[in-house]
Amino acid sequence: MNNLDNKGFYEIEKSLGYIFADKELLRKALTHLSYYEGVTEKIDNSGERLEYLGDAVLGFLVKEFLFLSFKDRDEGALTLISSYLLSDKNLARWCKDISLNRFIFLGKGEEMQHGREKVSILAHTFEALIGAMYLDGGLYVTKRFVISRFLKRENLSDFLI
């Protein structure tokens, strides 16, 4: 079991700009399944379930933002933009933008294979974080985080020809 101390939580939360009431949710979001390699019983301490939820919440928030922001665009244009924003490559970039990759708990093998740089691990960790934030603080807090930290800073002009 990983032992994040108060300093570790403080550093992570400072980079997020959000303080978790339930630190266990944050710990789970940052824990890749490989961290438990060699453990035979099923463990619900990784971020996989949070990733599932975070994927849905993030998809909703991005699509709502685009729908409300680009009233003159049709479904096809909005789908193109949301596909880009919700791509693993882009989510991995957002993960790195907040230095989340520094805090991921990986198994030894994944660590040796540079897991902190793998697009899929970074994207899934970001989704797990969104799921954890949603459960901890609700939709409004999560929406504010996603829009202010990422969506309002994106240059979407290439899509708006």
Secondary structure as GFF3:
##gff-version 3
##sequence-region A 1 161
A	DSSP	alpha_helix	6	16	.	.	.	ID=ss1
A	DSSP	alpha_helix	23	29	.	.	.	ID=ss2
A	DSSP	three_ten_helix	33	36	.	.	.	ID=ss3
A	DSSP	alpha_helix	48	69	.	.	.	ID=ss4
A	DSSP	alpha_helix	75	85	.	.	.	ID=ss5
A	DSSP	alpha_helix	88	97	.	.	.	ID=ss6
A	DSSP	three_ten_helix	100	103	.	.	.	ID=ss7
A	DSSP	alpha_helix	108	112	.	.	.	ID=ss8
A	DSSP	three_ten_helix	115	117	.	.	.	ID=ss9
A	DSSP	alpha_helix	119	149	.	.	.	ID=ss10
A	DSSP	three_ten_helix	151	153	.	.	.	ID=ss11
A	DSSP	three_ten_helix	157	159	.	.	.	ID=ss12
###
